[in-house]
Amino acid sequence: MPPFILTSGNQRVTNFKTEYIPGFDNPLTTWEIPVPGSGDEGPSDSESKSEEEGDADKKDAKAKSDNGWRNVQWINTAGDGYGAHATTFGDIADKIPSKPSLKRSCDNCGKRPDQNGSGYSVCGKCRVSCYCSRECQTNHWKQHKGLCRTRVKHREMEVEVEAQALRSRRIFVSNAVIRKWYYDNVDIVDYIIVQTLELYKGRADSLWRTHAVVFWIDGGTKGASASSTDLEFDDAQAVSFPDLARRDRLDVAPEFMQLMGAGRKIVLVFLPNGNTDLMGVEAHDLPEEGEWEGMKRDEMWRMHVRMRDMAKGTMGDEEVDSE
């Protein structure tokens, strides 16, 4: 993580200047912070509003300022490649909206369940694909059976892979655990997909038809099987389908990519602790028609993803949920 500085809520950082010095990787960054009591800090929220406006906003202001952390600035001086910048804990915590754990859409008709509900019935064999009705499951079997058998075979093979990993004091992460992490963290997964596949450019001009998103997730204890709560996001990037198929990369067969819906859905690849033998591959729904227009580019998406839980924890869950 690059160097950072914290300032109080009323001390607004100004005049950022960044320059690169030969021989140094990180830029030299300068900025100005007003000295408390100098009169240069700028008006506080209460001073910049009329008494009437201040009374109207008092309830909301209290929720945002009770613990004082929401408006504290976070100054990233090195920039992670996107230049020095200043933000606040509140902005970081609010950047990625929270979502309930993912409930899969129907694999036949594409109908999406209520994400706050219990979801659809799951295929009893592969335990992954979901269907909104018995009719949809029956109609989809001819298309589904190849992927279903592949998943069942993989699950059976995992028994021996787990035993070998534990004997060798390595971390074992099952596909079911990877899938659970994906479902429970769909809010950050969705945000990362928008940025890495450039979905903010629109359905026609983004990368979803030609690239998958590869996620590196880390965690677990050597000599034990990891749970989904042991795993944390490390990094992600878009990788073209031809590169995924290369033997010196991830060696994902094009035929398997087709089974996963490449070209019709967004393909996600998860690498727990960088272990390609434990790789998980998932098919993710495209955004709905009304969602494309609201997407925006975020050059600092890695920082927003990595620091989100820290920012929420610093301010307190109760304060964040009151927004």
Residue pairs with C-beta under 8 A, 6 or more apart in sequence:
2 26
2 76
2 77
2 78
2 79
2 80
3 76
3 77
3 78
4 74
4 75
4 76
4 77
5 75
5 77
6 72
6 73
6 74
6 75
7 13
7 33
7 72
7 73
7 75
8 36
8 72
8 73
9 65
9 68
9 70
9 71
9 72
9 73
9 88
10 41
10 42
10 44
10 71
11 33
11 34
11 36
11 41
11 73
12 34
12 41
12 42
12 73
13 31
13 32
13 33
13 73
13 75
13 86
14 31
14 32
15 30
15 31
15 32
16 29
16 30
16 31
16 84
16 85
16 86
17 29
17 30
17 31
18 27
18 28
18 29
18 79
18 83
18 84
19 27
19 28
20 27
20 28
21 27
21 28
26 77
26 78
26 79
27 78
27 79
27 83
27 84
29 77
29 78
29 79
29 84
31 75
31 84
31 86
34 40
34 41
34 42
45 57
45 61
46 54
46 61
49 57
54 61
63 319
63 322
63 323
64 70
64 71
64 90
64 319
64 323
65 71
66 319
67 315
67 316
67 319
69 89
69 90
69 314
69 315
69 316
70 88
70 89
70 90
70 93
70 315
70 319
71 88
71 89
71 90
72 88
72 89
73 86
73 87
73 88
74 86
74 87
74 88
74 89
74 92
74 307
75 84
75 85
75 86
76 84
76 85
76 86
76 87
76 303
77 84
78 84
79 85
80 300
80 302
80 303
82 299
82 300
85 300
87 300
89 311
89 314
89 315
90 311
90 315
92 303
92 304
92 307
92 308
92 311
93 308
93 311
93 312
93 315
93 320
94 320
94 323
95 298
95 304
95 308
96 187
96 188
96 191
96 304
96 305
96 308
97 187
98 187
99 115
99 186
99 187
99 190
100 115
100 116
101 183
101 184
101 186
102 115
102 182
102 183
102 184
102 186
103 112
103 113
103 114
103 115
103 117
103 118
103 119
103 120
103 130
104 113
104 119
104 120
104 128
104 129
104 130
105 111
105 112
105 113
105 120
105 130
105 285
106 112
106 113
106 120
106 130
106 131
106 132
106 133
106 136
107 129
107 130
107 131
107 136
107 140
107 144
108 131
108 132
108 136
108 137
108 139
108 140
109 132
109 136
110 285
111 132
112 285
112 288
113 119
113 120
113 130
113 132
119 130
120 130
120 131
120 132
121 130
121 131
121 137
122 128
122 129
122 130
123 129
123 130
123 131
123 137
123 144
123 148
125 148
125 151
125 152
126 147
126 148
126 151
126 152
127 151
127 155
127 176
128 151
128 179
129 140
129 144
129 147
129 148
131 137
131 140
146 259
147 259
147 260
150 256
150 259
154 175
155 175
155 176
158 174
158 175
161 172
161 277
161 278
162 172
162 174
162 225
165 171
165 172
166 172
166 223
166 224
166 225
169 222
169 223
170 222
170 223
171 219
171 220
171 221
171 222
171 223
171 224
171 226
171 272
171 273
171 275
172 220
172 224
172 225
172 226
172 278
173 220
173 225
173 226
173 231
173 272
173 273
173 275
173 278
174 225
174 278
175 278
175 280
177 225
177 226
177 227
177 228
177 231
178 217
178 228
178 231
178 270
178 272
178 278
178 280
179 280
179 282
180 228
181 217
181 228
181 231
181 270
182 189
182 268
182 270
182 280
182 282
184 228
185 233
188 233
188 305
188 308
189 215
189 268
189 284
191 298
191 301
191 304
191 305
192 213
192 215
192 233
192 236
192 301
192 305
193 199
193 213
193 266
193 268
193 284
194 200
194 295
195 297
195 298
195 301
196 207
196 213
196 236
196 237
196 238
197 206
197 207
197 208
197 211
197 213
197 238
197 266
198 205
198 206
198 207
198 238
198 297
199 206
199 208
199 287
199 292
199 295
200 206
200 295
200 296
200 297
202 292
203 286
203 292
207 238
208 266
208 286
209 263
210 240
210 241
211 238
211 239
211 240
211 241
212 238
212 239
212 241
212 244
212 257
212 262
212 266
212 267
212 268
212 269
213 236
213 237
213 238
213 239
213 266
213 267
213 268
213 269
214 236
214 237
214 238
214 239
214 244
214 250
214 269
214 270
214 271
215 233
215 235
215 236
215 268
215 269
215 270
215 271
216 233
216 234
216 235
216 236
216 271
216 274
217 231
217 232
217 233
217 234
217 270
217 271
217 272
217 273
218 231
218 232
218 234
218 272
218 273
218 274
219 226
219 230
219 231
219 232
219 272
219 273
220 226
220 230
220 231
220 272
220 273
221 230
226 272
231 272
233 305
233 306
235 302
239 249
239 250
239 269
241 254
241 257
241 262
241 267
243 249
244 250
244 252
244 257
244 269
245 251
245 252
245 253
245 254
245 257
250 269
250 271
250 276
250 279
251 276
252 269
252 279
252 281
256 281
257 267
260 267
260 281
260 282
260 283
261 267
261 283
265 283
265 284
265 285
265 286
266 283
266 284
266 285
266 286
267 281
267 282
267 283
267 284
268 281
268 282
268 283
268 284
269 279
269 280
269 281
270 279
270 280
270 281
270 282
271 278
271 279
272 278
272 279
272 280
287 295
298 304
312 320
